[in-house]
Amino acid sequence: MKVKIFDFEDEKDLENAINSFLDDDMDVIDIKYQISSSIFSEEQIYCFSAMVVYTEK
């Protein structure tokens, strides 16, 4: 069993990275998704992350 962690400031970047990573030579066991936000000065910062748990065929 293996894991791959993804972390981006934009949800579309996260989506593209996960879609590029996935292929037919793996069995995905689970995908955990998380969003966090914080405020720095007057700017709101988002963090979109995911962990893909998989096995290789």
C-alpha positions in Angstrom: 0.0 0.0 0.0 1.3 3.5 -0.8 0.1 7.1 -0.4 0.6 10.2 -2.4 0.0 13.7 -0.9 -1.1 16.7 -3.0 -1.3 20.3 -1.7 -2.3 23.3 -3.8 -3.7 26.8 -3.4 -6.3 26.3 -6.1 -8.8 23.5 -6.3 -8.5 23.2 -10.1 -4.7 22.6 -9.7 -5.4 19.9 -7.2 -7.9 18.3 -9.5 -5.5 18.3 -12.5 -2.7 16.9 -10.4 -4.7 14.0 -9.1 -6.2 13.2 -12.5 -2.6 13.2 -14.0 -1.4 10.9 -11.3 -4.1 8.3 -11.6 -3.6 5.5 -14.1 -4.8 2.0 -14.9 -1.8 0.3 -13.2 -3.1 1.2 -9.7 -6.0 0.3 -7.5 -7.3 3.4 -5.6 -8.3 2.4 -2.1 -9.3 5.8 -0.8 -9.0 9.6 -1.4 -9.1 11.9 1.6 -9.8 15.6 0.7 -9.3 18.6 3.0 -9.7 22.4 2.7 -8.2 24.8 5.2 -8.3 28.6 5.2 -6.5 31.3 7.1 -6.2 35.1 7.0 -2.9 36.8 6.5 -3.2 40.6 6.8 -6.3 41.3 4.8 -5.9 38.3 2.4 -7.8 35.0 2.9 -5.6 32.0 2.0 -6.9 28.6 1.0 -5.2 25.3 1.0 -6.7 22.4 -0.9 -5.1 19.0 -0.2 -5.7 15.4 -0.8 -4.2 12.0 0.1 -4.6 9.2 -2.4 -4.2 5.7 -0.8 -3.5 3.1 -3.5 -1.7 -0.2 -4.4 0.1 -0.9 -7.6 -1.1 -3.8 -9.8 
